[in-house]
Amino acid sequence: MTTLFASPATPPKGSAKRWYQEPYVWLVLGGPLAVIAASAVTVYLAVTHADPVLDRSPQAVRVAPAALDKLAPSERTSAELSVMPAGQARNHVVSPTLPKD
């Protein structure tokens, strides 16, 4: 009686590969290693090229609320825009008027 499939033979003792010489090991480990390398690059870029959280430049115009009425309309708008919180500034983009306090 002949069989169609050969039984799995044990490899000779001298030809066994080490674990790091098997290609499937690197196929399995390659994805996680690539993610670790990419995250290290991302952390490096985030630390070395970080944007400041707050803009502490002297360009922000600080005007007392009572003095706002005495300013010209363009000066009042620039003064209000320089100290406007980000959420209000975002909402201002879609509306033609400044928000009231």
A tleap script that builds the chain and sets N, CA, C and O, in Angstrom:
source leaprc.protein.ff14SB
mol = sequence {
  NMET THR THR LEU PHE ALA SER PRO ALA THR
  PRO PRO LYS GLY SER ALA LYS ARG TRP TYR
  GLN GLU PRO TYR VAL TRP LEU VAL LEU GLY
  GLY PRO LEU ALA VAL ILE ALA ALA SER ALA
  VAL THR VAL TYR LEU ALA VAL THR HIE ALA
  ASP PRO VAL LEU ASP ARG SER PRO GLN ALA
  VAL ARG VAL ALA PRO ALA ALA LEU ASP LYS
  LEU ALA PRO SER GLU ARG THR SER ALA GLU
  LEU SER VAL MET PRO ALA GLY GLN ALA ARG
  ASN HIE VAL VAL SER PRO THR LEU PRO LYS
  CASP
}
set mol.1.N position { 0.835 -1.160 0.000 }
set mol.1.CA position { 0.000 0.000 0.000 }
set mol.1.C position { 0.896 1.244 0.000 }
set mol.1.O position { 1.833 1.361 0.789 }
set mol.2.N position { 0.574 2.165 -0.911 }
set mol.2.CA position { 1.347 3.396 -0.979 }
set mol.2.C position { 0.506 4.544 -0.436 }
set mol.2.O position { -0.721 4.528 -0.536 }
set mol.3.N position { 1.158 5.514 0.124 }
set mol.3.CA position { 0.441 6.682 0.649 }
set mol.3.C position { 0.707 7.878 -0.255 }
set mol.3.O position { 1.768 7.990 -0.870 }
set mol.4.N position { -0.261 8.752 -0.321 }
set mol.4.CA position { -0.117 9.940 -1.149 }
set mol.4.C position { 0.734 11.012 -0.475 }
set mol.4.O position { 1.421 11.777 -1.153 }
set mol.5.N position { 0.692 11.069 0.824 }
set mol.5.CA position { 1.409 12.092 1.560 }
set mol.5.C position { 2.513 11.456 2.375 }
set mol.5.O position { 2.323 10.428 3.026 }
set mol.6.N position { 3.640 12.074 2.325 }
set mol.6.CA position { 4.760 11.559 3.110 }
set mol.6.C position { 4.594 11.999 4.553 }
set mol.6.O position { 4.088 13.089 4.823 }
set mol.7.N position { 5.009 11.174 5.456 }
set mol.7.CA position { 4.921 11.537 6.870 }
set mol.7.C position { 6.008 12.570 7.162 }
set mol.7.O position { 7.079 12.550 6.556 }
set mol.8.N position { 5.714 13.475 8.100 }
set mol.8.CA position { 6.723 14.494 8.401 }
set mol.8.C position { 7.984 13.848 8.963 }
set mol.8.O position { 7.951 13.124 9.958 }
set mol.9.N position { 9.067 14.129 8.308 }
set mol.9.CA position { 10.340 13.566 8.748 }
set mol.9.C position { 11.027 14.547 9.688 }
set mol.9.O position { 10.885 15.762 9.549 }
set mol.10.N position { 11.743 14.026 10.607 }
set mol.10.CA position { 12.501 14.895 11.506 }
set mol.10.C position { 13.746 15.365 10.775 }
set mol.10.O position { 14.419 14.580 10.107 }
set mol.11.N position { 14.053 16.667 10.907 }
set mol.11.CA position { 15.233 17.172 10.210 }
set mol.11.C position { 16.504 16.584 10.821 }
set mol.11.O position { 16.529 16.230 11.999 }
set mol.12.N position { 17.531 16.485 10.030 }
set mol.12.CA position { 18.795 15.977 10.587 }
set mol.12.C position { 19.292 16.905 11.697 }
set mol.12.O position { 19.043 18.110 11.674 }
set mol.13.N position { 19.987 16.333 12.652 }
set mol.13.CA position { 20.387 17.101 13.826 }
set mol.13.C position { 21.354 18.237 13.496 }
set mol.13.O position { 21.367 19.225 14.230 }
set mol.14.N position { 22.121 18.162 12.496 }
set mol.14.CA position { 23.085 19.192 12.182 }
set mol.14.C position { 22.491 20.365 11.414 }
set mol.14.O position { 23.141 21.405 11.312 }
set mol.15.N position { 21.282 20.242 10.868 }
set mol.15.CA position { 20.724 21.296 10.028 }
set mol.15.C position { 19.670 22.148 10.740 }
set mol.15.O position { 19.009 22.957 10.088 }
set mol.16.N position { 19.496 21.997 12.026 }
set mol.16.CA position { 18.491 22.790 12.754 }
set mol.16.C position { 18.948 24.249 12.813 }
set mol.16.O position { 20.098 24.537 13.146 }
set mol.17.N position { 18.036 25.163 12.487 }
set mol.17.CA position { 18.351 26.585 12.516 }
set mol.17.C position { 18.078 27.146 13.904 }
set mol.17.O position { 17.238 26.639 14.648 }
set mol.18.N position { 18.792 28.180 14.226 }
set mol.18.CA position { 18.522 28.898 15.460 }
set mol.18.C position { 17.253 29.720 15.251 }
set mol.18.O position { 16.816 29.911 14.116 }
set mol.19.N position { 16.653 30.214 16.360 }
set mol.19.CA position { 15.365 30.899 16.263 }
set mol.19.C position { 15.470 32.176 15.446 }
set mol.19.O position { 14.529 32.520 14.731 }
set mol.20.N position { 16.592 32.892 15.531 }
set mol.20.CA position { 16.717 34.159 14.808 }
set mol.20.C position { 17.052 33.962 13.334 }
set mol.20.O position { 17.080 34.930 12.574 }
set mol.21.N position { 17.305 32.728 12.922 }
set mol.21.CA position { 17.568 32.448 11.519 }
set mol.21.C position { 16.311 32.035 10.758 }
set mol.21.O position { 16.348 31.867 9.539 }
set mol.22.N position { 15.221 31.875 11.462 }
set mol.22.CA position { 13.956 31.518 10.829 }
set mol.22.C position { 13.280 32.780 10.292 }
set mol.22.O position { 13.172 33.762 11.026 }
set mol.23.N position { 12.828 32.789 9.049 }
set mol.23.CA position { 12.205 33.992 8.493 }
set mol.23.C position { 10.849 34.326 9.123 }
set mol.23.O position { 10.486 35.499 9.205 }
set mol.24.N position { 10.110 33.333 9.562 }
set mol.24.CA position { 8.792 33.603 10.130 }
set mol.24.C position { 8.876 34.311 11.480 }
set mol.24.O position { 7.960 35.042 11.858 }
set mol.25.N position { 9.962 34.097 12.199 }
set mol.25.CA position { 10.140 34.807 13.465 }
set mol.25.C position { 10.211 36.305 13.198 }
set mol.25.O position { 9.592 37.085 13.922 }
set mol.26.N position { 10.950 36.725 12.174 }
set mol.26.CA position { 11.088 38.141 11.857 }
set mol.26.C position { 9.810 38.694 11.242 }
set mol.26.O position { 9.524 39.885 11.366 }
set mol.27.N position { 9.045 37.839 10.582 }
set mol.27.CA position { 7.750 38.277 10.072 }
set mol.27.C position { 6.806 38.596 11.234 }
set mol.27.O position { 6.050 39.566 11.172 }
set mol.28.N position { 6.849 37.794 12.275 }
set mol.28.CA position { 5.988 38.012 13.437 }
set mol.28.C position { 6.495 39.187 14.278 }
set mol.28.O position { 5.695 39.999 14.742 }
set mol.29.N position { 7.794 39.286 14.477 }
set mol.29.CA position { 8.357 40.330 15.325 }
set mol.29.C position { 8.535 41.656 14.596 }
set mol.29.O position { 8.705 42.688 15.245 }
set mol.30.N position { 8.500 41.658 13.283 }
set mol.30.CA position { 8.759 42.872 12.512 }
set mol.30.C position { 7.740 43.970 12.754 }
set mol.30.O position { 8.117 45.134 12.884 }
set mol.31.N position { 6.470 43.634 12.817 }
set mol.31.CA position { 5.417 44.634 13.038 }
set mol.31.C position { 5.560 45.354 14.365 }
set mol.31.O position { 5.622 46.584 14.383 }
set mol.32.N position { 5.615 44.629 15.482 }
set mol.32.CA position { 5.786 45.308 16.768 }
set mol.32.C position { 7.099 46.093 16.865 }
set mol.32.O position { 7.133 47.165 17.470 }
set mol.33.N position { 8.169 45.573 16.280 }
set mol.33.CA position { 9.433 46.314 16.312 }
set mol.33.C position { 9.340 47.605 15.510 }
set mol.33.O position { 9.916 48.621 15.902 }
set mol.34.N position { 8.627 47.577 14.400 }
set mol.34.CA position { 8.443 48.793 13.606 }
set mol.34.C position { 7.609 49.818 14.371 }
set mol.34.O position { 7.883 51.016 14.289 }
set mol.35.N position { 6.605 49.372 15.108 }
set mol.35.CA position { 5.771 50.282 15.906 }
set mol.35.C position { 6.590 50.906 17.028 }
set mol.35.O position { 6.438 52.094 17.311 }
set mol.36.N position { 7.447 50.132 17.667 }
set mol.36.CA position { 8.293 50.663 18.736 }
set mol.36.C position { 9.252 51.710 18.178 }
set mol.36.O position { 9.457 52.756 18.794 }
set mol.37.N position { 9.838 51.434 17.020 }
set mol.37.CA position { 10.756 52.401 16.411 }
set mol.37.C position { 10.009 53.675 16.009 }
set mol.37.O position { 10.514 54.777 16.223 }
set mol.38.N position { 8.823 53.538 15.436 }
set mol.38.CA position { 8.046 54.712 15.032 }
set mol.38.C position { 7.615 55.530 16.244 }
set mol.38.O position { 7.601 56.759 16.176 }
set mol.39.N position { 7.263 54.879 17.349 }
set mol.39.CA position { 6.865 55.632 18.537 }
set mol.39.C position { 8.063 56.356 19.149 }
set mol.39.O position { 7.910 57.453 19.684 }
set mol.40.N position { 9.239 55.762 19.077 }
set mol.40.CA position { 10.436 56.445 19.582 }
set mol.40.C position { 10.724 57.690 18.753 }
set mol.40.O position { 11.084 58.729 19.307 }
set mol.41.N position { 10.572 57.602 17.440 }
set mol.41.CA position { 10.773 58.767 16.576 }
set mol.41.C position { 9.716 59.828 16.873 }
set mol.41.O position { 10.025 61.020 16.899 }
set mol.42.N position { 8.482 59.407 17.093 }
set mol.42.CA position { 7.406 60.354 17.399 }
set mol.42.C position { 7.660 61.079 18.718 }
set mol.42.O position { 7.457 62.290 18.807 }
set mol.43.N position { 8.096 60.358 19.729 }
set mol.43.CA position { 8.400 60.982 21.020 }
set mol.43.C position { 9.560 61.962 20.860 }
set mol.43.O position { 9.524 63.056 21.421 }
set mol.44.N position { 10.579 61.584 20.106 }
set mol.44.CA position { 11.710 62.491 19.875 }
set mol.44.C position { 11.247 63.778 19.204 }
set mol.44.O position { 11.625 64.871 19.625 }
set mol.45.N position { 10.430 63.651 18.162 }
set mol.45.CA position { 9.939 64.836 17.465 }
set mol.45.C position { 9.045 65.691 18.355 }
set mol.45.O position { 9.100 66.919 18.294 }
set mol.46.N position { 8.222 65.049 19.179 }
set mol.46.CA position { 7.332 65.805 20.062 }
set mol.46.C position { 8.117 66.568 21.125 }
set mol.46.O position { 7.728 67.672 21.508 }
set mol.47.N position { 9.202 65.996 21.597 }
set mol.47.CA position { 9.982 66.649 22.644 }
set mol.47.C position { 10.851 67.762 22.066 }
set mol.47.O position { 10.963 68.830 22.668 }
set mol.48.N position { 11.459 67.531 20.918 }
set mol.48.CA position { 12.391 68.524 20.388 }
set mol.48.C position { 11.709 69.632 19.602 }
set mol.48.O position { 12.274 70.719 19.479 }
set mol.49.N position { 10.519 69.401 19.068 }
set mol.49.CA position { 9.837 70.409 18.262 }
set mol.49.C position { 8.481 70.782 18.858 }
set mol.49.O position { 7.515 70.996 18.126 }
set mol.50.N position { 8.414 70.859 20.164 }
set mol.50.CA position { 7.138 71.128 20.821 }
set mol.50.C position { 6.741 72.590 20.642 }
set mol.50.O position { 7.582 73.489 20.683 }
set mol.51.N position { 5.459 72.805 20.444 }
set mol.51.CA position { 4.926 74.158 20.373 }
set mol.51.C position { 4.650 74.640 21.791 }
set mol.51.O position { 4.293 73.838 22.654 }
set mol.52.N position { 4.809 75.933 22.045 }
set mol.52.CA position { 4.489 76.417 23.385 }
set mol.52.C position { 2.987 76.332 23.643 }
set mol.52.O position { 2.172 76.555 22.747 }
set mol.53.N position { 2.646 76.009 24.865 }
set mol.53.CA position { 1.242 75.868 25.212 }
set mol.53.C position { 0.558 77.228 25.233 }
set mol.53.O position { -0.545 77.378 24.709 }
set mol.54.N position { 1.195 78.197 25.825 }
set mol.54.CA position { 0.637 79.540 25.919 }
set mol.54.C position { 1.530 80.512 25.170 }
set mol.54.O position { 2.756 80.427 25.239 }
set mol.55.N position { 0.917 81.421 24.467 }
set mol.55.CA position { 1.662 82.459 23.790 }
set mol.55.C position { 1.822 83.627 24.753 }
set mol.55.O position { 0.863 84.351 25.019 }
set mol.56.N position { 3.010 83.809 25.268 }
set mol.56.CA position { 3.265 84.874 26.229 }
set mol.56.C position { 3.966 86.055 25.563 }
set mol.56.O position { 4.737 86.774 26.198 }
set mol.57.N position { 3.689 86.242 24.287 }
set mol.57.CA position { 4.336 87.331 23.572 }
set mol.57.C position { 3.721 88.668 23.979 }
set mol.57.O position { 2.558 88.719 24.379 }
set mol.58.N position { 4.484 89.737 23.881 }
set mol.58.CA position { 3.942 91.050 24.262 }
set mol.58.C position { 2.987 91.616 23.216 }
set mol.58.O position { 2.541 92.754 23.359 }
set mol.59.N position { 2.661 90.865 22.180 }
set mol.59.CA position { 1.766 91.358 21.137 }
set mol.59.C position { 0.318 91.431 21.611 }
set mol.59.O position { -0.490 92.158 21.032 }
set mol.60.N position { -0.012 90.681 22.660 }
set mol.60.CA position { -1.377 90.706 23.165 }
set mol.60.C position { -1.662 92.074 23.779 }
set mol.60.O position { -0.907 92.557 24.623 }
set mol.61.N position { -2.733 92.676 23.357 }
set mol.61.CA position { -3.083 94.017 23.821 }
set mol.61.C position { -3.971 93.869 25.044 }
set mol.61.O position { -5.029 93.243 24.978 }
set mol.62.N position { -3.542 94.444 26.162 }
set mol.62.CA position { -4.324 94.397 27.395 }
set mol.62.C position { -4.987 95.759 27.589 }
set mol.62.O position { -4.311 96.763 27.815 }
set mol.63.N position { -6.294 95.781 27.499 }
set mol.63.CA position { -7.045 97.028 27.645 }
set mol.63.C position { -8.129 96.796 28.682 }
set mol.63.O position { -8.797 95.762 28.673 }
set mol.64.N position { -8.300 97.750 29.566 }
set mol.64.CA position { -9.352 97.659 30.579 }
set mol.64.C position { -10.716 97.700 29.897 }
set mol.64.O position { -10.868 98.388 28.888 }
set mol.65.N position { -11.712 96.984 30.417 }
set mol.65.CA position { -13.033 96.964 29.781 }
set mol.65.C position { -13.652 98.349 29.631 }
set mol.65.O position { -14.355 98.603 28.652 }
set mol.66.N position { -13.405 99.246 30.577 }
set mol.66.CA position { -13.973 100.587 30.472 }
set mol.66.C position { -13.323 101.376 29.335 }
set mol.66.O position { -13.961 102.243 28.738 }
set mol.67.N position { -12.065 101.081 29.037 }
set mol.67.CA position { -11.356 101.803 27.988 }
set mol.67.C position { -11.718 101.297 26.597 }
set mol.67.O position { -11.413 101.960 25.605 }
set mol.68.N position { -12.360 100.139 26.505 }
set mol.68.CA position { -12.732 99.593 25.193 }
set mol.68.C position { -13.723 100.503 24.466 }
set mol.68.O position { -13.700 100.593 23.239 }
set mol.69.N position { -14.590 101.176 25.219 }
set mol.69.CA position { -15.588 102.051 24.599 }
set mol.69.C position { -14.952 103.271 23.942 }
set mol.69.O position { -15.530 103.851 23.024 }
set mol.70.N position { -13.774 103.662 24.402 }
set mol.70.CA position { -13.110 104.848 23.870 }
set mol.70.C position { -12.256 104.560 22.640 }
set mol.70.O position { -11.767 105.486 21.993 }
set mol.71.N position { -12.074 103.270 22.311 }
set mol.71.CA position { -11.228 102.910 21.167 }
set mol.71.C position { -12.001 102.994 19.860 }
set mol.71.O position { -13.229 102.921 19.837 }
set mol.72.N position { -11.253 103.147 18.774 }
set mol.72.CA position { -11.866 103.094 17.446 }
set mol.72.C position { -12.303 101.656 17.181 }
set mol.72.O position { -11.769 100.731 17.792 }
set mol.73.N position { -13.272 101.451 16.273 }
set mol.73.CA position { -13.759 100.087 16.024 }
set mol.73.C position { -12.660 99.102 15.625 }
set mol.73.O position { -12.672 97.959 16.082 }
set mol.74.N position { -11.726 99.513 14.797 }
set mol.74.CA position { -10.660 98.585 14.401 }
set mol.74.C position { -9.726 98.284 15.570 }
set mol.74.O position { -9.271 97.149 15.710 }
set mol.75.N position { -9.429 99.276 16.415 }
set mol.75.CA position { -8.591 99.051 17.588 }
set mol.75.C position { -9.296 98.150 18.596 }
set mol.75.O position { -8.670 97.286 19.211 }
set mol.76.N position { -10.619 98.359 18.764 }
set mol.76.CA position { -11.387 97.522 19.682 }
set mol.76.C position { -11.396 96.070 19.211 }
set mol.76.O position { -11.238 95.149 20.013 }
set mol.77.N position { -11.582 95.871 17.912 }
set mol.77.CA position { -11.605 94.511 17.375 }
set mol.77.C position { -10.260 93.829 17.570 }
set mol.77.O position { -10.214 92.670 17.982 }
set mol.78.N position { -9.163 94.525 17.282 }
set mol.78.CA position { -7.848 93.904 17.452 }
set mol.78.C position { -7.551 93.624 18.915 }
set mol.78.O position { -6.924 92.612 19.230 }
set mol.79.N position { -7.990 94.506 19.828 }
set mol.79.CA position { -7.779 94.271 21.253 }
set mol.79.C position { -8.581 93.071 21.738 }
set mol.79.O position { -8.077 92.267 22.523 }
set mol.80.N position { -9.819 92.943 21.283 }
set mol.80.CA position { -10.647 91.810 21.714 }
set mol.80.C position { -10.147 90.499 21.117 }
set mol.80.O position { -10.170 89.462 21.781 }
set mol.81.N position { -9.702 90.542 19.880 }
set mol.81.CA position { -9.206 89.318 19.248 }
set mol.81.C position { -7.903 88.841 19.872 }
set mol.81.O position { -7.638 87.639 19.888 }
set mol.82.N position { -7.080 89.760 20.389 }
set mol.82.CA position { -5.797 89.347 20.955 }
set mol.82.C position { -5.949 88.613 22.282 }
set mol.82.O position { -5.048 87.869 22.671 }
set mol.83.N position { -7.052 88.798 22.980 }
set mol.83.CA position { -7.245 88.134 24.261 }
set mol.83.C position { -8.414 87.144 24.235 }
set mol.83.O position { -8.824 86.648 25.285 }
set mol.84.N position { -8.941 86.860 23.072 }
set mol.84.CA position { -10.094 85.977 22.963 }
set mol.84.C position { -9.679 84.521 23.186 }
set mol.84.O position { -8.681 84.084 22.613 }
set mol.85.N position { -10.408 83.766 23.991 }
set mol.85.CA position { -10.109 82.340 24.168 }
set mol.85.C position { -10.280 81.571 22.860 }
set mol.85.O position { -10.988 82.010 21.953 }
set mol.86.N position { -9.630 80.439 22.781 }
set mol.86.CA position { -9.610 79.670 21.532 }
set mol.86.C position { -11.004 79.220 21.111 }
set mol.86.O position { -11.321 79.244 19.922 }
set mol.87.N position { -11.844 78.808 22.062 }
set mol.87.CA position { -13.189 78.355 21.707 }
set mol.87.C position { -14.029 79.456 21.101 }
set mol.87.O position { -14.761 79.230 20.138 }
set mol.88.N position { -13.926 80.640 21.660 }
set mol.88.CA position { -14.672 81.761 21.106 }
set mol.88.C position { -14.103 82.183 19.754 }
set mol.88.O position { -14.851 82.562 18.853 }
set mol.89.N position { -12.797 82.116 19.618 }
set mol.89.CA position { -12.184 82.476 18.336 }
set mol.89.C position { -12.611 81.485 17.262 }
set mol.89.O position { -12.851 81.873 16.119 }
set mol.90.N position { -12.706 80.226 17.618 }
set mol.90.CA position { -13.152 79.217 16.657 }
set mol.90.C position { -14.597 79.478 16.243 }
set mol.90.O position { -14.935 79.377 15.064 }
set mol.91.N position { -15.434 79.808 17.193 }
set mol.91.CA position { -16.825 80.089 16.879 }
set mol.91.C position { -16.968 81.397 16.112 }
set mol.91.O position { -17.913 81.561 15.340 }
set mol.92.N position { -16.048 82.322 16.314 }
set mol.92.CA position { -16.108 83.598 15.620 }
set mol.92.C position { -15.865 83.455 14.131 }
set mol.92.O position { -16.301 84.296 13.345 }
set mol.93.N position { -15.174 82.403 13.739 }
set mol.93.CA position { -14.866 82.192 12.328 }
set mol.93.C position { -16.139 82.065 11.499 }
set mol.93.O position { -16.173 82.504 10.350 }
set mol.94.N position { -17.172 81.478 12.060 }
set mol.94.CA position { -18.409 81.258 11.315 }
set mol.94.C position { -19.434 82.358 11.512 }
set mol.94.O position { -20.474 82.345 10.855 }
set mol.95.N position { -19.170 83.314 12.403 }
set mol.95.CA position { -20.128 84.398 12.610 }
set mol.95.C position { -19.448 85.742 12.321 }
set mol.95.O position { -18.253 85.894 12.578 }
set mol.96.N position { -20.164 86.676 11.811 }
set mol.96.CA position { -19.554 87.953 11.452 }
set mol.96.C position { -19.371 88.912 12.625 }
set mol.96.O position { -18.745 89.959 12.457 }
set mol.97.N position { -19.896 88.591 13.804 }
set mol.97.CA position { -19.799 89.521 14.936 }
set mol.97.C position { -18.995 88.901 16.050 }
set mol.97.O position { -18.855 87.681 16.136 }
set mol.98.N position { -18.464 89.761 16.906 }
set mol.98.CA position { -17.721 89.291 18.071 }
set mol.98.C position { -18.710 88.849 19.147 }
set mol.98.O position { -19.784 89.437 19.277 }
set mol.99.N position { -18.360 87.813 19.925 }
set mol.99.CA position { -19.270 87.381 20.993 }
set mol.99.C position { -19.335 88.408 22.107 }
set mol.99.O position { -18.346 89.084 22.391 }
set mol.100.N position { -20.484 88.528 22.733 }
set mol.100.CA position { -20.687 89.446 23.849 }
set mol.100.C position { -20.333 88.717 25.147 }
set mol.100.O position { -20.602 87.525 25.294 }
set mol.101.N position { -19.738 89.435 26.068 }
set mol.101.CA position { -19.382 88.841 27.365 }
set mol.101.C position { -20.564 88.751 28.278 }
set mol.101.O position { -20.438 88.277 29.407 }
savepdb mol mol.pdb
quit
